[in-house]
Amino acid sequence: MIAGLSGRGLSATTVRYAHAVLRIALGRALKSGRVVRNVATLVDAPARASREIRPLTAEQVGTFLANVDGDRLAALYVTALGTGLRQGELLGLRWQDVDLDAGTLTVRHSLALRSRQLVEPKTERSRRTLRLGSQVLGALREQRRDQLGERLAAGPRWADLDYVFATPAGQPLDSSNVLHAFQRTLARIGLPRQRFHDLRHACATLLLEQGEELGVVSKVLGHATVGTTADVYAGDVPAGRRSDGRHPAQDCRRLVVGYGVGYVPKNDPRRIARRGSFRDQNGGPPGGIRTPDLLIRSQSLYPLSYGRSLR
């Protein structure tokens, strides 16, 4: 069977799935006495195909950011590059998870890419608090301001779900639409085609190029183990420098920053102080007092910074 499927040009992943389904089916048949042996357990599935990671280089990241200013998804791209969050974590991010004054972001949920419902993060270590680089922080403040304008324009059509990155009506973004918009932007700029997930790889690579330790990068990315990070990135960090002796990644320090600046340990006072401060279900309003966005000075807009509707 495996030879036949592979001979038809099916990918190793598809063949592995077919093998797994057959193994399960024969296992059940064995339990019910319909077969005397599960022959699928005697055959090895094809090895998982490894995909070479080719994220944007530091110089390409600079080119990309210089050309997305004014794009509606610019803050999403900047946050992805600066934090390494998974796409679901980014799309499930809510304003109650962001402290613009303290400059931190906490991953509490992920948005299921098909159902667009909030779910638990991928692993226990995916629950993490990150300190934000100044470039990310500036992009999020601008995103907050722009979103308030969209909320006023939408009026009663606005869905008060508290998402940081949302449609003009406040609904969660569709992952496929985000991917297509991202790839159109890359094509417009003249950069190589990428998956959205490659922005996460770019963040990790930039951190490693800046000399960050592998264990710290693992914590920033929310990997289950350091071994996962090592398997993905070991040996993929180039050592090239420019004629001025600086590595191009050093130009991105305002975007991505490492441990002590990038990852907030669990016992950090700023993290502890925020625990339990907000209702954490269904995007409801905060149960405690939230520090307002200092950029919002208009009294008519001020209630919106707390996620409340104007009456």
C-alpha positions in Angstrom: 0.0 0.0 0.0 2.7 2.5 1.0 4.7 1.8 -2.2 1.6 2.2 -4.3 0.6 5.5 -2.7 4.1 6.9 -2.9 4.3 5.7 -6.5 1.2 7.8 -7.3 3.1 10.9 -6.3 1.3 11.5 -2.9 3.3 13.3 -0.3 4.9 11.6 2.7 2.4 13.3 5.0 -0.5 11.9 3.1 1.0 8.4 3.1 1.6 8.6 6.8 -2.0 9.6 7.4 -3.2 6.7 5.3 -1.0 4.3 7.2 -2.2 5.6 10.5 -5.9 5.2 9.5 -5.2 1.6 8.4 -3.3 0.8 11.5 -6.2 2.0 13.7 -8.8 0.1 11.7 -6.9 -3.1 11.8 -6.3 -2.7 15.5 -10.0 -2.5 16.1 -10.6 -5.4 13.8 -8.0 -7.4 15.8 -9.8 -6.6 19.1 -13.2 -7.8 17.7 -11.6 -11.0 16.4 -12.1 -10.2 12.7 -8.4 -10.5 11.9 -5.7 -12.5 13.6 -2.9 -9.9 13.1 -2.5 -6.2 12.6 -0.1 -6.2 9.7 0.1 -2.4 9.6 2.2 -2.5 12.7 4.8 -4.5 10.8 5.4 -1.8 8.3 7.2 1.5 8.9 5.5 4.7 7.7 7.6 6.9 5.5 9.8 9.4 7.3 8.3 12.8 8.0 9.4 15.2 5.3 11.6 18.0 6.7 11.0 21.4 5.3 13.9 23.7 4.9 13.3 27.0 6.7 14.0 30.1 4.7 12.6 33.0 6.6 13.2 36.6 5.6 16.7 37.8 6.4 17.4 40.8 8.6 17.8 43.0 5.6 14.6 41.7 4.0 12.7 42.3 7.2 13.9 45.9 7.1 12.7 46.2 3.5 9.4 44.6 4.4 8.7 46.9 7.3 9.6 50.0 5.3 7.0 49.1 2.7 4.0 48.1 4.9 3.6 51.5 6.6 -0.1 52.4 6.1 -1.2 48.8 5.4 -4.2 47.8 7.5 -2.4 44.7 8.7 1.0 46.4 9.3 0.7 46.1 13.1 -0.1 42.4 12.8 3.1 41.9 10.7 5.2 43.9 13.1 3.9 42.0 16.1 4.5 38.7 14.4 8.1 39.6 13.6 8.8 41.1 16.9 7.3 38.5 19.2 7.3 35.2 17.2 3.7 34.4 18.2 1.9 31.7 16.2 -0.7 32.9 13.8 -3.5 31.6 16.0 -2.0 33.3 19.1 -1.9 36.6 17.2 -5.4 36.4 15.9 -6.7 35.4 19.3 -4.9 38.2 21.0 -7.3 40.6 22.9 -6.6 44.1 24.3 -7.0 42.7 27.8 -3.9 40.6 27.1 -1.8 43.7 26.2 -0.5 46.3 28.7 0.6 49.2 26.6 2.0 51.1 29.7 4.1 48.2 31.0 5.0 47.2 27.5 4.0 43.6 27.9 1.8 41.0 26.0 0.4 37.8 27.5 -0.6 34.8 25.5 -3.7 33.2 27.1 -5.6 31.8 24.2 -5.2 30.9 20.5 -7.8 31.4 17.8 -8.8 28.1 16.1 -8.1 28.8 12.4 -11.2 27.1 11.1 -13.8 27.6 13.7 -12.4 31.1 14.7 -13.2 30.2 18.4 -10.8 30.8 21.2 -9.1 27.7 22.4 -6.3 26.8 24.9 -2.7 27.5 23.7 -0.8 24.7 22.0 1.3 23.8 25.0 1.6 24.8 28.7 4.7 26.8 27.9 2.7 28.6 25.2 1.2 30.6 28.1 3.8 33.3 28.4 4.3 37.0 28.9 6.6 38.9 26.6 8.1 42.4 26.9 7.7 44.3 23.7 10.3 46.0 21.7 9.7 49.7 21.1 8.8 49.1 17.4 6.1 46.6 18.3 4.8 48.8 21.1 4.5 51.7 18.8 2.7 49.6 16.2 0.2 48.4 18.8 -0.5 51.9 20.0 -1.2 53.0 16.5 -3.4 49.9 16.0 -5.4 50.8 19.1 -6.0 54.3 17.8 -6.9 53.2 14.3 -9.3 50.5 15.6 -11.1 53.1 17.7 -11.8 55.0 14.5 -13.1 51.9 12.8 -15.3 51.2 15.8 -16.9 54.6 15.6 -17.4 54.2 11.8 -19.0 50.8 12.3 -21.5 52.0 15.0 -24.0 49.3 16.0 -22.4 46.9 13.6 -19.3 46.7 15.7 -18.8 43.3 17.4 -17.4 44.1 20.9 -15.1 41.1 21.1 -11.9 42.9 22.2 -9.7 41.5 19.5 -6.5 43.4 18.8 -6.5 42.4 15.2 -10.0 42.4 13.8 -12.1 43.1 10.7 -13.5 46.7 10.3 -16.6 45.3 12.1 -14.6 43.9 15.1 -14.9 40.2 14.1 -11.8 37.9 14.3 -9.7 37.8 11.1 -9.8 34.8 8.8 -6.4 33.1 8.7 -6.7 32.4 4.9 -7.5 36.1 4.2 -4.5 37.1 6.3 -2.2 34.7 4.5 -3.3 35.9 1.0 -3.0 39.6 2.0 0.5 38.9 3.4 1.6 37.1 0.2 0.2 39.9 -2.0 2.2 42.3 0.0 5.4 40.3 -0.4 4.8 40.1 -4.2 4.2 43.9 -4.3 7.5 44.6 -2.5 9.4 42.0 -4.5 10.3 39.7 -1.6 10.2 35.8 -1.8 7.0 34.0 -1.2 6.5 33.0 2.5 4.0 31.3 4.7 2.6 33.5 7.5 4.3 31.1 10.0 7.7 32.1 8.5 7.4 35.4 10.3 7.7 33.4 13.5 10.8 31.7 12.1 12.2 35.1 11.1 11.8 36.3 14.7 13.6 33.3 16.1 16.4 33.6 13.6 16.9 37.3 14.3 17.1 36.6 18.1 19.7 33.9 17.5 21.7 36.1 15.1 21.7 38.8 17.9 23.4 36.2 20.1 20.4 35.2 22.2 20.7 31.8 23.9 18.7 28.9 22.5 16.9 28.3 25.8 15.7 31.9 25.9 14.5 31.8 22.3 12.6 28.6 23.2 10.8 30.4 26.0 10.0 33.4 23.8 8.5 31.1 21.2 6.6 29.0 23.7 8.1 25.7 22.6 7.3 22.7 24.8 11.0 21.9 25.1 14.4 23.4 24.2 14.9 20.3 22.1 12.1 21.4 19.8 13.8 24.7 19.2 17.2 23.0 18.7 15.6 20.6 16.1 14.1 23.5 14.1 16.9 26.1 14.3 20.2 24.4 15.0 22.7 25.2 12.3 20.4 27.6 10.5 21.9 30.9 11.7 24.3 32.5 9.2 27.3 34.3 10.5 27.5 37.0 7.8 28.5 40.6 8.7 28.6 43.7 6.7 31.7 45.7 5.9 31.1 47.9 8.9 31.4 44.8 11.2 27.8 44.9 12.2 25.4 41.9 11.7 22.3 43.0 9.8 20.2 41.6 12.7 21.5 44.3 15.0 19.4 46.8 13.0 16.3 45.0 14.3 16.9 45.4 18.0 14.0 47.8 18.3 11.8 45.0 16.8 12.9 41.8 18.5 14.7 41.7 21.8 15.8 38.8 24.0 15.6 37.5 27.6 15.5 40.2 30.3 13.8 42.3 27.7 11.7 39.9 25.7 10.5 37.2 28.1 8.8 37.9 31.4 9.4 35.2 34.0 6.4 33.9 35.9 7.4 35.5 39.2 7.9 38.9 37.6 5.8 41.5 39.7 4.3 43.0 36.5 3.0 39.6 35.5 1.6 38.7 38.9 -0.1 42.1 39.3 -2.1 41.4 36.2 -3.4 37.9 37.1 -7.1 37.9 37.7 -7.4 41.5 36.8 -9.7 40.9 33.8 -12.5 38.7 33.0 -11.0 36.1 30.6 -14.0 34.7 28.8 -15.6 35.7 25.6 -14.0 39.1 25.3 -15.9 40.7 28.2 -15.0 44.0 29.8 -12.3 44.0 32.5 -13.4 43.2 36.0 -10.7 45.4 37.5 -9.1 48.7 36.7 -7.1 48.9 33.5 -4.4 51.5 32.9 -5.8 53.5 30.0 -3.9 54.1 26.7 -2.2 57.4 27.2 -2.5 58.2 23.5 -6.3 58.4 23.9 -7.0 61.9 25.1 -10.5 62.7 23.8 -13.2 62.3 26.5 -15.6 60.9 23.8 -13.1 58.2 22.9 -11.8 57.5 26.4 -14.5 54.9 27.4 -13.5 52.8 24.3 -10.0 52.3 25.7 -11.7 50.2 28.4 -13.6 48.1 25.9 -17.0 49.7 26.8 -19.6 51.0 24.4 -20.5 54.6 24.2 -24.1 55.3 25.5 
